[in-house]
Structures are given as structure tokens and as C-alpha cells.
Amino acid sequence: MPPPSTGPSVDVIEATELRLVEEPPPQLSAEHRAARDRVWDELIRTNSALFDGPVVACTSLTRPHPHELLLGWTRVTYRNFALRRVPGATALPSLFVDVLQPTDDGRLLIARMSTATAHPGRWHLPGGSVEHPDAGQPLDSASLRHNAARELLEELGLHTVPDDLTLWAVTCGDHGNVGVHFTARAQPAALLIDRFTAVSSTAAAVGELPELDRIAFVQGPADLAALEGPHADYLEPLVDRYVRILLSDSVTRP
């Protein structure tokens, strides 16, 4: 796995180019398949909002060149991740995308997941798991940008041109899960609040729970510590890196 590590459990990897290669899914024994399905059924009984939809899992992550990452991926469904609770089984890590959405005064938007999600109450960046493309269609950096832009629209009501998103970092953290993190153009905080409020109101009007139940704006890791609830493992390292780069740019800017 490429260095460097910026925290006790999360590798934050700088890369200017990301290549993705599809690989076949691993073969499971009949015993592990049955155990996986039992665990998944129990999870469904606990949280009926879970859905066994198509999703991408990671098979490998290597760095063939200093500024290039090569990510192997395969097609699975969400129940693949129930293997994490099966002794002796190997669950492939997930692949997710998210966006560092800054405000025009230099803060970052973070969001709290609602009870309709797999991780209620957890703070993270707006984004989500990557769904695999239709058969014969590629999964590449462009499609990851489209995934990230779609998440911004669904979760925040924010229309973003995918080409305006810039690859910023890749992380490898909990369970080996790989996050591809993009940055977006700065927006006024008032606009972001208005769009999020509209999304929440629309969901409530039809009796649905939105994916996010709260947003906040942070200037650094100290602001994260003041928020009640768990944080995604990558959140503090990325916020810390963002602030250090922002401060460095302000020092060097004429």
C-alpha cells in the first residue's frame, strides 16, 4: 500500500492520475455464502432501509508510478460487506467518492448521516458508495466525478458540473475501504444551507427520511471535536490536510 500515513489508521495518498481496472469477483465457498446471507438477513431485520443494490468493491490498490494510482475493482452487491461479520471470510473493501465542498470564507461543509443510512449519526463529507456501471460500460475517473456530482445533488441539492470537480486525494482506511476525494468550487454558506434545507423539506413532504439530517461548517480539526457523534475515519486527516494546504497557499500567495 502506498505511503504516507497521516493518522493512526488512515493512509492519505496524493495522486494526480487514477486508473481503474475491472477484475473478476472472488469465489466464495458455499459455507461462506450461506453465512453471509444469514448476516445480511439479520441486518435487514434491524434496518429495513438497507438495500442489496449494485456496488463496487476494491480488489487492489497499487502505485505503478509516483503520481499514478491503479485501482482494481469488481462488481458486487451490498451484502458482500456482510462478510466482515463472518469468521474466516474475506470481505472486499468498498469504494466511495465524496467532495470537499468549501465555502467562500474557507470553511468546509460536513454532514451527518440520518437514521435511514447504514451509519446513522456519523459525520462525513457529502458522498457515497460507487455503483458499478452497466455491463460493457467503463468505470473511470470521469464516471467517478459523475458519481460525486450526483451525490452532491441528491444530498445537498447542489448542481455541480462533474468536470469542475478536481481529484484531491485517495484514502485507505477502515476495513481497507478506498475513498476518492474531490474538491469543488467554493460556494456561499448561505446558498449551501438553503439548498440542503430544500432537500430536507422535499423528503419530509413525501414522508421520506433524507440521507443527511444535519450539516455543519468547520475550519479545522478542533471544530470536528466539538461535534457530537462519531466521525468517518478519514474525516480528521482530510480536514487537517485541507487547512494546512489552505494556510500554505495564503502564505505563498502574493
Accessible surface in RSA format (square Angstrom, percent):
REM  Atomic radii and reference values for relative SASA: ProtOr
REM  Chains: A
REM  Algorithm: Lee & Richards
REM  Probe-radius: 1.40
REM  Slices: 20
REM RES _ NUM      All-atoms   Total-Side   Main-Chain    Non-polar    All polar
REM                ABS   REL    ABS   REL    ABS   REL    ABS   REL    ABS   REL
RES MET A   1   130.53  67.6  58.38  38.6  72.15 171.8  61.42  52.2  69.11  91.6
RES PRO A   2    10.48   7.6   3.35   3.1   7.13  25.9   9.09   7.5   1.39   8.6
RES PRO A   3    95.62  69.7  89.99  82.0   5.63  20.5  95.35  78.7   0.26   1.6
RES PRO A   4    73.53  53.6  71.76  65.4   1.77   6.4  73.53  60.7   0.00   0.0
RES SER A   5    70.58  59.6  39.47  52.7  31.11  71.7  32.42  69.0  38.16  53.5
RES THR A   6    62.00  44.1  26.42  26.8  35.58  84.8  36.42  48.9  25.58  38.7
RES GLY A   7    23.03  28.4   0.00   N/A  23.03  28.4  14.83  40.7   8.20  18.4
RES PRO A   8   148.90 108.5 103.69  94.5  45.21 164.3 117.14  96.7  31.76 197.4
RES SER A   9    77.01  65.1  52.12  69.6  24.89  57.3  49.02 104.4  27.99  39.2
RES VAL A  10     4.27   2.8   3.41   3.1   0.86   2.1   3.49   3.0   0.78   2.1
RES ASP A  11    33.63  23.6  32.85  32.7   0.78   1.9   1.31   3.1  32.32  32.2
RES VAL A  12     3.49   2.3   1.50   1.4   1.99   4.8   1.50   1.3   1.99   5.4
RES ILE A  13     0.00   0.0   0.00   0.0   0.00   0.0   0.00   0.0   0.00   0.0
RES GLU A  14   105.88  60.8 102.89  77.8   2.99   7.1  27.84  53.8  78.04  63.7
RES ALA A  15     8.21   7.5   0.16   0.2   8.05  18.3   0.78   1.1   7.43  19.7
RES THR A  16   109.65  78.0  79.73  80.8  29.91  71.3  72.78  97.8  36.86  55.7
RES GLU A  17    89.60  51.4  86.12  65.2   3.48   8.3  29.86  57.8  59.74  48.8
RES LEU A  18    10.30   5.7   1.07   0.8   9.23  23.2   1.07   0.8   9.23  24.9
RES ARG A  19   101.62  42.7  98.16  50.0   3.45   8.2  44.80  61.2  56.82  34.4
RES LEU A  20    25.16  14.0   0.34   0.2  24.82  62.4   0.34   0.2  24.82  66.8
RES VAL A  21    65.52  43.1  62.82  56.9   2.69   6.5  65.52  56.9   0.00   0.0
RES GLU A  22    84.24  48.4  59.97  45.4  24.28  57.8  24.08  46.6  60.17  49.1
RES GLU A  23    60.39  34.7  56.61  42.8   3.77   9.0  19.53  37.8  40.86  33.4
RES PRO A  24   112.71  82.1  97.37  88.8  15.35  55.8 103.89  85.8   8.83  54.9
RES PRO A  25    65.18  47.5  60.11  54.8   5.07  18.4  60.11  49.6   5.07  31.5
RES PRO A  26    66.71  48.6  44.65  40.7  22.06  80.2  56.22  46.4  10.49  65.2
RES GLN A  27   169.37  94.7 139.84 102.2  29.54  70.3  64.86 138.1 104.51  79.3
RES LEU A  28    39.06  21.8  24.64  17.6  14.42  36.3  26.98  18.9  12.09  32.5
RES SER A  29    58.86  49.7  42.70  57.0  16.17  37.2  51.71 110.1   7.15  10.0
RES ALA A  30    69.81  64.2  58.08  89.6  11.73  26.7  58.96  83.0  10.85  28.7
RES GLU A  31   132.57  76.1 121.56  92.0  11.01  26.2  46.15  89.3  86.42  70.6
RES HIS A  32    43.79  23.9  43.79  30.4   0.00   0.0  23.74  24.5  20.05  23.3
RES ARG A  33   106.98  44.9 106.97  54.5   0.01   0.0  33.40  45.6  73.58  44.6
RES ALA A  34    46.05  42.3  37.53  57.9   8.52  19.4  44.71  63.0   1.34   3.6
RES ALA A  35    14.36  13.2  13.32  20.5   1.04   2.4  13.98  19.7   0.38   1.0
RES ARG A  36    41.24  17.3  41.24  21.0   0.00   0.0   0.00   0.0  41.24  25.0
RES ASP A  37    45.73  32.0  45.73  45.5   0.00   0.0  15.91  37.4  29.82  29.7
RES ARG A  38   152.71  64.1 145.49  74.2   7.22  17.2  73.56 100.5  79.15  48.0
RES VAL A  39    30.62  20.2  27.95  25.3   2.68   6.4  30.62  26.6   0.00   0.0
RES TRP A  40    16.82   6.7  16.82   8.1   0.00   0.0  11.57   6.2   5.25   8.5
RES ASP A  41    68.08  47.7  65.96  65.6   2.13   5.0  13.30  31.3  54.78  54.6
RES GLU A  42    89.52  51.4  89.52  67.7   0.00   0.0  42.95  83.1  46.56  38.0
RES LEU A  43    35.41  19.7  35.05  25.1   0.36   0.9  35.06  24.6   0.35   0.9
RES ILE A  44    55.37  31.5  53.92  40.2   1.45   3.5  53.92  38.8   1.45   3.9
RES ARG A  45   169.19  71.0 132.31  67.4  36.87  87.8  74.06 101.2  95.13  57.7
RES THR A  46   110.20  78.4  74.89  75.9  35.31  84.1  68.05  91.4  42.15  63.7
RES ASN A  47    33.05  22.8  29.38  28.4   3.67   8.8  17.26  41.5  15.79  15.3
RES SER A  48   101.75  86.0  76.03 101.5  25.71  59.2  40.06  85.3  61.68  86.4
RES ALA A  49    53.88  49.5  22.08  34.1  31.79  72.3  33.14  46.7  20.74  54.9
RES LEU A  50    41.04  22.9  29.00  20.7  12.04  30.3  31.38  22.0   9.66  26.0
RES PHE A  51   151.50  75.8 141.31  87.5  10.18  26.5 143.62  87.1   7.88  22.6
RES ASP A  52    43.53  30.5  27.27  27.1  16.26  38.5  14.54  34.2  28.99  28.9
RES GLY A  53     3.01   3.7   0.00   N/A   3.01   3.7   3.01   8.2   0.00   0.0
RES PRO A  54    55.60  40.5  54.98  50.1   0.62   2.3  54.98  45.4   0.62   3.9
RES VAL A  55     0.00   0.0   0.00   0.0   0.00   0.0   0.00   0.0   0.00   0.0
RES VAL A  56     0.00   0.0   0.00   0.0   0.00   0.0   0.00   0.0   0.00   0.0
RES ALA A  57     0.00   0.0   0.00   0.0   0.00   0.0   0.00   0.0   0.00   0.0
RES CYS A  58     4.47   3.4   3.50   3.9   0.96   2.3   3.50   8.9   0.96   1.0
RES THR A  59    42.97  30.6  12.26  12.4  30.72  73.2  14.45  19.4  28.53  43.1
RES SER A  60    47.47  40.1  34.33  45.8  13.14  30.3  38.19  81.3   9.28  13.0
RES LEU A  61    15.10   8.4   3.11   2.2  11.99  30.2   3.11   2.2  11.99  32.3
RES THR A  62    69.04  49.1  66.12  67.0   2.92   7.0  63.29  85.0   5.76   8.7
RES ARG A  63    74.66  31.3  46.72  23.8  27.95  66.5  22.64  30.9  52.02  31.5
RES PRO A  64    59.81  43.6  24.52  22.3  35.30 128.3  37.03  30.6  22.78 141.6
RES HIS A  65   110.62  60.5 107.42  74.7   3.20   8.2  67.53  69.6  43.09  50.1
RES PRO A  66   103.21  75.2  89.68  81.7  13.53  49.2  96.52  79.7   6.69  41.6
RES HIS A  67   121.20  66.2 119.14  82.8   2.07   5.3  84.41  87.0  36.79  42.8
RES GLU A  68    15.92   9.1  15.92  12.0   0.00   0.0   6.09  11.8   9.84   8.0
RES LEU A  69     0.00   0.0   0.00   0.0   0.00   0.0   0.00   0.0   0.00   0.0
RES LEU A  70    45.90  25.6  45.72  32.7   0.18   0.5  45.72  32.1   0.18   0.5
RES LEU A  71     0.00   0.0   0.00   0.0   0.00   0.0   0.00   0.0   0.00   0.0
RES GLY A  72     1.16   1.4   0.00   N/A   1.16   1.4   1.05   2.9   0.11   0.2
RES TRP A  73     4.33   1.7   4.33   2.1   0.00   0.0   2.65   1.4   1.68   2.7
RES THR A  74     0.89   0.6   0.89   0.9   0.00   0.0   0.00   0.0   0.89   1.3
RES ARG A  75    62.79  26.4  51.96  26.5  10.84  25.8  39.53  54.0  23.26  14.1
RES VAL A  76    22.02  14.5  11.59  10.5  10.43  25.1  21.67  18.8   0.35   1.0
RES THR A  77    53.24  37.9  50.37  51.1   2.87   6.8  42.62  57.2  10.62  16.1
RES TYR A  78    71.54  33.4  69.93  39.8   1.62   4.2  49.39  37.1  22.15  27.3
RES ARG A  79    56.05  23.5  56.05  28.6   0.00   0.0  11.76  16.1  44.29  26.8
RES ASN A  80    12.79   8.8  12.24  11.8   0.55   1.3   5.50  13.2   7.30   7.1
RES PHE A  81    30.15  15.1  24.11  14.9   6.04  15.7  24.68  15.0   5.46  15.6
RES ALA A  82     3.71   3.4   0.00   0.0   3.71   8.5   2.07   2.9   1.65   4.4
RES LEU A  83     2.38   1.3   1.89   1.4   0.49   1.2   1.89   1.3   0.49   1.3
RES ARG A  84    83.44  35.0  45.72  23.3  37.72  89.8  26.61  36.4  56.84  34.4
RES ARG A  85   159.32  66.9 134.09  68.4  25.24  60.1  45.17  61.7 114.15  69.2
RES VAL A  86    10.94   7.2   5.73   5.2   5.21  12.6   6.83   5.9   4.11  11.2
RES PRO A  87   125.43  91.4 101.19  92.2  24.24  88.1 113.53  93.7  11.90  74.0
RES GLY A  88    77.07  95.0   0.00   N/A  77.07  95.0  41.02 112.6  36.04  80.7
RES ALA A  89    21.11  19.4   0.00   0.0  21.11  48.0   0.66   0.9  20.45  54.2
RES THR A  90   105.01  74.7  94.21  95.5  10.80  25.7  64.38  86.5  40.63  61.4
RES ALA A  91    19.02  17.5   1.32   2.0  17.70  40.3   1.32   1.9  17.70  46.9
RES LEU A  92    22.50  12.5  22.25  15.9   0.25   0.6  22.44  15.8   0.06   0.1
RES PRO A  93    31.08  22.7  30.91  28.2   0.17   0.6  31.08  25.7   0.00   0.0
RES SER A  94    12.88  10.9  12.88  17.2   0.00   0.0   4.61   9.8   8.28  11.6
RES LEU A  95     0.00   0.0   0.00   0.0   0.00   0.0   0.00   0.0   0.00   0.0
RES PHE A  96    34.49  17.3  34.49  21.4   0.00   0.0  34.49  20.9   0.00   0.0
RES VAL A  97     0.08   0.1   0.08   0.1   0.00   0.0   0.08   0.1   0.00   0.0
RES ASP A  98     1.40   1.0   1.40   1.4   0.00   0.0   1.38   3.2   0.03   0.0
RES VAL A  99     0.01   0.0   0.01   0.0   0.00   0.0   0.01   0.0   0.00   0.0
RES LEU A 100     0.46   0.3   0.44   0.3   0.02   0.0   0.44   0.3   0.02   0.1
RES GLN A 101     1.39   0.8   1.39   1.0   0.00   0.0   0.00   0.0   1.39   1.1
RES PRO A 102    14.69  10.7  14.69  13.4   0.00   0.0  14.69  12.1   0.00   0.0
RES THR A 103     2.48   1.8   0.03   0.0   2.45   5.8   0.03   0.0   2.45   3.7
RES ASP A 104    99.87  70.0  65.30  65.0  34.57  81.7  32.05  75.4  67.81  67.6
RES ASP A 105    86.13  60.3  57.03  56.8  29.09  68.8  44.92 105.7  41.21  41.1
RES GLY A 106    23.66  29.2   0.00   N/A  23.66  29.2  15.91  43.7   7.75  17.4
RES ARG A 107    62.88  26.4  62.84  32.0   0.04   0.1  10.47  14.3  52.41  31.8
RES LEU A 108     1.93   1.1   1.83   1.3   0.10   0.3   1.83   1.3   0.10   0.3
RES LEU A 109     0.08   0.0   0.08   0.1   0.00   0.0   0.08   0.1   0.00   0.0
RES ILE A 110     0.00   0.0   0.00   0.0   0.00   0.0   0.00   0.0   0.00   0.0
RES ALA A 111     0.00   0.0   0.00   0.0   0.00   0.0   0.00   0.0   0.00   0.0
RES ARG A 112    62.79  26.4  62.79  32.0   0.00   0.0   3.52   4.8  59.27  35.9
RES MET A 113    26.50  13.7  26.31  17.4   0.19   0.4  26.31  22.4   0.19   0.2
RES SER A 114     2.85   2.4   2.85   3.8   0.00   0.0   2.85   6.1   0.00   0.0
RES THR A 115    94.92  67.5  81.74  82.9  13.18  31.4  70.47  94.7  24.45  37.0
RES ALA A 116    30.89  28.4  16.62  25.6  14.27  32.5  18.85  26.5  12.04  31.9
RES THR A 117    16.59  11.8  11.36  11.5   5.24  12.5  16.59  22.3   0.00   0.0
RES ALA A 118    62.05  57.0  36.57  56.4  25.47  57.9  38.60  54.4  23.45  62.1
RES HIS A 119    88.05  48.1  82.78  57.5   5.28  13.5  50.62  52.2  37.44  43.6
RES PRO A 120    69.85  50.9  51.48  46.9  18.37  66.8  51.79  42.8  18.06 112.2
RES GLY A 121    23.58  29.1   0.00   N/A  23.58  29.1  21.09  57.9   2.50   5.6
RES ARG A 122    62.33  26.2  62.33  31.8   0.00   0.0  12.31  16.8  50.02  30.3
RES TRP A 123     0.00   0.0   0.00   0.0   0.00   0.0   0.00   0.0   0.00   0.0
RES HIS A 124    13.51   7.4  13.51   9.4   0.00   0.0   4.20   4.3   9.31  10.8
RES LEU A 125     0.82   0.5   0.56   0.4   0.27   0.7   0.56   0.4   0.27   0.7
RES PRO A 126     0.03   0.0   0.00   0.0   0.03   0.1   0.00   0.0   0.03   0.2
RES GLY A 127     3.97   4.9   0.00   N/A   3.97   4.9   1.11   3.0   2.86   6.4
RES GLY A 128    22.09  27.2   0.00   N/A  22.09  27.2  21.06  57.8   1.03   2.3
RES SER A 129    33.75  28.5  22.26  29.7  11.49  26.5   0.71   1.5  33.04  46.3
RES VAL A 130     0.00   0.0   0.00   0.0   0.00   0.0   0.00   0.0   0.00   0.0
RES GLU A 131    93.28  53.6  87.99  66.6   5.29  12.6  11.50  22.2  81.79  66.8
RES HIS A 132    47.16  25.8  34.63  24.1  12.54  32.1  26.76  27.6  20.41  23.7
RES PRO A 133    24.56  17.9  12.42  11.3  12.14  44.1  24.07  19.9   0.49   3.1
RES ASP A 134   112.83  79.0 103.73 103.2   9.10  21.5  26.53  62.4  86.30  86.1
RES ALA A 135    94.92  87.3  69.12 106.7  25.79  58.7  70.65  99.5  24.26  64.3
RES GLY A 136    78.25  96.5   0.00   N/A  78.25  96.5  42.57 116.8  35.68  79.9
RES GLN A 137   102.24  57.2  97.14  71.0   5.10  12.1  20.60  43.9  81.64  61.9
RES PRO A 138    89.16  65.0  74.38  67.8  14.78  53.7  84.52  69.8   4.64  28.8
RES LEU A 139     8.35   4.6   1.64   1.2   6.70  16.9   1.64   1.2   6.70  18.0
RES ASP A 140    58.77  41.2  58.77  58.5   0.00   0.0  27.70  65.2  31.07  31.0
RES SER A 141    29.01  24.5  27.28  36.4   1.73   4.0  23.79  50.7   5.22   7.3
RES ALA A 142    55.04  50.6  50.60  78.1   4.44  10.1  52.80  74.4   2.23   5.9
RES SER A 143    27.35  23.1  23.78  31.7   3.57   8.2  27.10  57.7   0.25   0.3
RES LEU A 144     0.23   0.1   0.23   0.2   0.00   0.0   0.23   0.2   0.00   0.0
RES ARG A 145    54.13  22.7  54.13  27.6   0.00   0.0   5.68   7.8  48.45  29.4
RES HIS A 146   103.00  56.3  99.39  69.1   3.61   9.2  72.70  74.9  30.31  35.3
RES ASN A 147    12.38   8.5  12.38  12.0   0.00   0.0   0.34   0.8  12.04  11.6
RES ALA A 148     0.00   0.0   0.00   0.0   0.00   0.0   0.00   0.0   0.00   0.0
RES ALA A 149     9.10   8.4   7.02  10.8   2.08   4.7   7.26  10.2   1.83   4.9
RES ARG A 150    91.72  38.5  86.10  43.9   5.62  13.4  48.80  66.7  42.92  26.0
RES GLU A 151    16.17   9.3  16.17  12.2   0.00   0.0   0.39   0.7  15.78  12.9
RES LEU A 152     0.03   0.0   0.03   0.0   0.00   0.0   0.03   0.0   0.00   0.0
RES LEU A 153    73.19  40.8  68.87  49.3   4.32  10.9  68.87  48.4   4.32  11.6
RES GLU A 154    89.07  51.1  66.65  50.4  22.42  53.4  37.05  71.7  52.02  42.5
RES GLU A 155     6.06   3.5   1.94   1.5   4.12   9.8   2.85   5.5   3.20   2.6
RES LEU A 156     1.16   0.6   1.16   0.8   0.00   0.0   1.16   0.8   0.00   0.0
RES GLY A 157    13.47  16.6   0.00   N/A  13.47  16.6   9.14  25.1   4.32   9.7
RES LEU A 158     4.31   2.4   4.31   3.1   0.00   0.0   4.31   3.0   0.00   0.0
RES HIS A 159   142.49  77.9 118.59  82.4  23.90  61.1  77.43  79.8  65.06  75.7
RES THR A 160    29.90  21.3  11.38  11.5  18.52  44.1  13.52  18.2  16.38  24.8
RES VAL A 161    90.46  59.5  86.14  78.0   4.32  10.4  88.51  76.9   1.94   5.3
RES PRO A 162    28.30  20.6  28.30  25.8   0.00   0.0  28.30  23.4   0.00   0.0
RES ASP A 163   124.57  87.3  98.58  98.1  25.99  61.5  28.20  66.4  96.37  96.1
RES ASP A 164    42.47  29.7  29.94  29.8  12.52  29.6   6.88  16.2  35.59  35.5
RES LEU A 165     2.46   1.4   0.00   0.0   2.46   6.2   0.00   0.0   2.46   6.6
RES THR A 166    79.80  56.8  78.21  79.3   1.59   3.8  51.63  69.3  28.17  42.6
RES LEU A 167    26.53  14.8  12.54   9.0  13.99  35.2  12.54   8.8  13.99  37.6
RES TRP A 168    37.89  15.2  29.75  14.4   8.14  19.1  20.03  10.7  17.86  29.0
RES ALA A 169     0.20   0.2   0.00   0.0   0.20   0.5   0.20   0.3   0.00   0.0
RES VAL A 170     0.10   0.1   0.10   0.1   0.00   0.0   0.10   0.1   0.00   0.0
RES THR A 171     2.33   1.7   2.33   2.4   0.00   0.0   0.31   0.4   2.02   3.1
RES CYS A 172    16.18  12.2  12.75  14.2   3.43   8.1   0.00   0.0  16.18  17.4
RES GLY A 173    15.91  19.6   0.00   N/A  15.91  19.6   4.29  11.8  11.62  26.0
RES ASP A 174    77.82  54.5  68.19  67.9   9.63  22.8  24.71  58.1  53.11  53.0
RES HIS A 175   103.17  56.4  71.24  49.5  31.93  81.7  52.41  54.0  50.76  59.1
RES GLY A 176    25.76  31.8   0.00   N/A  25.76  31.8  18.70  51.3   7.06  15.8
RES ASN A 177    25.53  17.6  23.76  23.0   1.77   4.3   3.99   9.6  21.54  20.8
RES VAL A 178     3.38   2.2   3.38   3.1   0.00   0.0   3.38   2.9   0.00   0.0
RES GLY A 179     0.00   0.0   0.00   N/A   0.00   0.0   0.00   0.0   0.00   0.0
RES VAL A 180     0.25   0.2   0.25   0.2   0.00   0.0   0.25   0.2   0.00   0.0
RES HIS A 181     0.00   0.0   0.00   0.0   0.00   0.0   0.00   0.0   0.00   0.0
RES PHE A 182     2.30   1.2   2.30   1.4   0.00   0.0   2.30   1.4   0.00   0.0
RES THR A 183    26.98  19.2  25.73  26.1   1.25   3.0  14.34  19.3  12.64  19.1
RES ALA A 184    11.90  10.9   1.66   2.6  10.25  23.3   3.92   5.5   7.98  21.2
RES ARG A 185   161.70  67.9 152.02  77.5   9.67  23.0  58.53  80.0 103.16  62.5
RES ALA A 186    54.69  50.3  30.32  46.8  24.37  55.4  30.32  42.7  24.37  64.6
RES GLN A 187    48.66  27.2  48.54  35.5   0.12   0.3   0.12   0.3  48.54  36.8
RES PRO A 188    61.76  45.0  61.34  55.9   0.41   1.5  61.76  51.0   0.00   0.0
RES ALA A 189    17.81  16.4  15.00  23.1   2.82   6.4  15.00  21.1   2.82   7.5
RES ALA A 190    68.84  63.3  60.70  93.7   8.14  18.5  65.41  92.1   3.43   9.1
RES LEU A 191    51.69  28.8  48.00  34.3   3.69   9.3  50.76  35.6   0.94   2.5
RES LEU A 192     1.34   0.7   0.68   0.5   0.66   1.7   1.11   0.8   0.23   0.6
RES ILE A 193    80.32  45.7  80.32  59.8   0.00   0.0  80.32  57.8   0.00   0.0
RES ASP A 194    92.56  64.8  85.35  85.0   7.20  17.0  23.16  54.5  69.39  69.2
RES ARG A 195    87.69  36.8  86.68  44.2   1.01   2.4  18.81  25.7  68.88  41.7
RES PHE A 196    20.64  10.3  20.64  12.8   0.00   0.0  20.64  12.5   0.00   0.0
RES THR A 197    72.86  51.8  70.67  71.6   2.20   5.2  58.78  79.0  14.08  21.3
RES ALA A 198    54.84  50.4  46.77  72.2   8.07  18.4  53.95  76.0   0.89   2.3
RES VAL A 199    33.51  22.1  28.68  26.0   4.84  11.7  32.44  28.2   1.08   2.9
RES SER A 200    29.41  24.8  27.15  36.2   2.26   5.2  25.85  55.0   3.56   5.0
RES SER A 201    64.46  54.5  53.95  72.0  10.50  24.2  37.92  80.7  26.54  37.2
RES THR A 202    91.85  65.3  86.63  87.8   5.22  12.4  65.89  88.5  25.96  39.2
RES ALA A 203    14.05  12.9  10.13  15.6   3.93   8.9  13.62  19.2   0.43   1.1
RES ALA A 204    72.10  66.3  50.49  77.9  21.62  49.2  55.04  77.5  17.06  45.2
RES ALA A 205    87.42  80.4  43.65  67.4  43.77  99.6  55.98  78.8  31.44  83.3
RES VAL A 206   101.17  66.6  70.32  63.7  30.85  74.3  79.97  69.5  21.20  57.5
RES GLY A 207    73.81  91.0   0.00   N/A  73.81  91.0  37.40 102.6  36.41  81.5
RES GLU A 208   110.45  63.4 100.52  76.1   9.93  23.6  31.54  61.0  78.92  64.4
RES LEU A 209   116.44  64.8  94.57  67.7  21.87  55.0  94.57  66.4  21.87  58.9
RES PRO A 210    28.21  20.6  19.41  17.7   8.80  32.0  28.21  23.3   0.00   0.0
RES GLU A 211    80.15  46.0  74.97  56.7   5.19  12.3  31.92  61.7  48.24  39.4
RES LEU A 212     2.53   1.4   1.68   1.2   0.85   2.1   1.68   1.2   0.85   2.3
RES ASP A 213    66.40  46.5  39.37  39.2  27.03  63.9  24.90  58.6  41.50  41.4
RES ARG A 214    98.93  41.5  96.91  49.4   2.02   4.8  28.23  38.6  70.70  42.8
RES ILE A 215    23.48  13.4   8.95   6.7  14.53  35.0   8.95   6.4  14.53  39.4
RES ALA A 216    15.76  14.5  10.49  16.2   5.27  12.0  15.76  22.2   0.00   0.0
RES PHE A 217    37.93  19.0  15.59   9.7  22.34  58.1  15.59   9.5  22.34  63.9
RES VAL A 218     3.85   2.5   1.98   1.8   1.88   4.5   1.98   1.7   1.88   5.1
RES GLN A 219   118.14  66.1 105.00  76.7  13.13  31.3  25.01  53.2  93.13  70.6
RES GLY A 220    10.84  13.4   0.00   N/A  10.84  13.4  10.23  28.1   0.62   1.4
RES PRO A 221    39.52  28.8  35.19  32.1   4.33  15.8  35.44  29.3   4.08  25.3
RES ALA A 222    83.83  77.1  66.55 102.7  17.28  39.3  74.20 104.5   9.63  25.5
RES ASP A 223    54.15  37.9  50.14  49.9   4.01   9.5  11.57  27.2  42.58  42.5
RES LEU A 224     3.06   1.7   3.06   2.2   0.00   0.0   3.06   2.2   0.00   0.0
RES ALA A 225    87.07  80.1  51.81  80.0  35.26  80.2  60.14  84.7  26.93  71.3
RES ALA A 226    89.11  81.9  49.25  76.0  39.86  90.7  61.11  86.1  28.00  74.2
RES LEU A 227    27.54  15.3  17.69  12.7   9.85  24.8  19.53  13.7   8.01  21.6
RES GLU A 228   149.80  86.0 137.57 104.1  12.23  29.1  59.44 115.0  90.36  73.8
RES GLY A 229    37.67  46.5   0.00   N/A  37.67  46.5  19.79  54.3  17.88  40.0
RES PRO A 230    83.26  60.7  70.47  64.2  12.79  46.5  82.39  68.0   0.87   5.4
RES HIS A 231    59.73  32.6  36.04  25.1  23.68  60.6  22.02  22.7  37.71  43.9
RES ALA A 232     4.19   3.9   1.11   1.7   3.08   7.0   1.61   2.3   2.58   6.8
RES ASP A 233    53.67  37.6  31.72  31.6  21.95  51.9  30.41  71.6  23.26  23.2
RES TYR A 234    11.82   5.5  11.82   6.7   0.00   0.0   9.23   6.9   2.59   3.2
RES LEU A 235     0.00   0.0   0.00   0.0   0.00   0.0   0.00   0.0   0.00   0.0
RES GLU A 236    97.89  56.2  97.30  73.6   0.59   1.4  20.65  40.0  77.24  63.1
RES PRO A 237    16.67  12.1  11.27  10.3   5.40  19.6  16.05  13.3   0.62   3.9
RES LEU A 238     0.35   0.2   0.35   0.3   0.00   0.0   0.35   0.2   0.00   0.0
RES VAL A 239     1.37   0.9   1.37   1.2   0.00   0.0   1.37   1.2   0.00   0.0
RES ASP A 240    51.35  36.0  51.35  51.1   0.00   0.0   7.94  18.7  43.41  43.3
RES ARG A 241    22.27   9.3  22.27  11.4   0.00   0.0   5.61   7.7  16.65  10.1
RES TYR A 242    27.77  13.0  27.42  15.6   0.34   0.9  20.76  15.6   7.01   8.6
RES VAL A 243    30.91  20.3  30.91  28.0   0.00   0.0  30.91  26.9   0.00   0.0
RES ARG A 244   119.65  50.2 113.08  57.6   6.57  15.6  60.38  82.5  59.27  35.9
RES ILE A 245    63.38  36.1  61.91  46.1   1.47   3.5  63.38  45.6   0.00   0.0
RES LEU A 246    67.55  37.6  66.11  47.3   1.44   3.6  67.23  47.2   0.32   0.9
RES LEU A 247   107.06  59.6 106.76  76.4   0.30   0.8 107.06  75.2   0.00   0.0
RES SER A 248    60.03  50.7  51.97  69.4   8.05  18.6  29.96  63.8  30.07  42.1
RES ASP A 249    65.95  46.2  62.90  62.6   3.04   7.2  10.87  25.6  55.07  54.9
RES SER A 250    58.85  49.7  40.35  53.8  18.50  42.6  31.98  68.1  26.86  37.6
RES VAL A 251   125.10  82.3  97.33  88.1  27.78  66.9 103.00  89.5  22.10  60.0
RES THR A 252   103.48  73.6  74.50  75.5  28.98  69.1  68.11  91.5  35.37  53.5
RES ARG A 253   147.51  61.9 126.77  64.6  20.73  49.4  58.90  80.5  88.61  53.7
RES PRO A 254   168.70 123.0 100.91  92.0  67.79 246.4 141.31 116.7  27.39 170.2
END  Absolute sums over single chains surface
CHAIN  1 A    12748.9      10160.9       2588.0       7415.9       5333.0
END  Absolute sums over all chains
TOTAL         12748.9      10160.9       2588.0       7415.9       5333.0
